[in-house]
Amino acid sequence: MNVFESIMTGLNEAVNYESGKSKVRTVQLTVAPVPDFTAEEIKALRQTLNMTQGTFAALMGVSSKTVEAWEAGTNIPLGTARRMLGLLKSDNSIPTKYNLVG
């Protein structure tokens, strides 16, 4: 199927759905808010994972200086980092389960 045919198929499916000629399955999801973390909570989480600041930084995809600043309360983690911290807090086996650390 070429690009034009693919687009036309999608448009026809949308028209059929809007006119009630076809049904689609929908799933309703609720996404939990991104959690906040204090400097103390970040340090405690890192220590629970038994990681140095350098290893934790590599896991988080940030510099060691960034982790140091988070733990000192100088900077706070933003969006994606806070989501990852939340995941690690809820399941601290994630790094080994998904081979993220050696």
N, C-alpha and C positions, 0 to 999 in steps of 0.2 A: 504494500500500500504506500503510495507516495504522500507527500506532505499535504497536497490539496485534498486528496481523498480522506486523509485522516481528519483534517479540519472539517470537511463536510459531514463526515460521520458524527463527529462531536456536536456540530451545530444541529444536525437532525435529531440526535438524542436529546439535546436541550429543548428543542421545539416540541418533541413528543412528550417530554416530561411536563413542560409548561401547559400543554393542552390537555393533560390528563390521560394521554394515550399510553403512558408507560409509568411504572412505579420504580422508585429507587430506594435502596436501603440507606437509612441515615443512622448515624451514631452520634450521640450527644456526649461530649466530654467536658469535664471540669478540670481546669489546670490550677493546681495549688499556687498560691502567691509565692514569689521568690522570697526565701527567708533572709532575715538580717542576722549578722553575726558580730559579736563584740570581739575585741582583740584577744581577750582571755579565752573565748570559745574557739577561736581559730587555733590558738596555740595548744589548747587542750585536745582539739581534734587531731592536730599534727602529732602530738605526743601519743595519743591513743593509737594512731597508725604506726607508731614507732619509727618515725621518719625524721631525718635532719631537715633543716630549712631548705637546703639545696635539693634534696630528693623530693620534698613536698612541692617546691617550686617547679621542678621538672614535671611532676604529675599534673600540676595545675596549669602548666603552659605559661608560666610567668617567671620573672627573674627572682633570684634569691633576695635581692634588695626589696622587691615588692612584698614578698612574704614577711620579711623583717619589718617593713612599714605597716603591714596589716597587724602584726602581732604587737607592735609598739603603739598602735592606735593612731598613727600618723596619717595613714590612708585607709580607706575602706574598700573591700572588694565590690565590684559592680556586677550587674546582671548575670552573665554566664558563669562567672567565678562563684557567685553566691549560689546559683543553682547547683553547681558541682559540689560545693561545700555541703549543701543540704543533702545531696545524694550520698556523699561520703559519711555524713553523720548518721543517716538512716541505715546504711549498710557499709560498714568499714571493711568488708571483704572485697569490695569492688576492684581495688587495685590488683589484687592477686587473681580474682575470679576472671578478669578480662585481660590478664597478662600485661598490665600497664606498668608494672615495675618488675625488675629482674632480680 
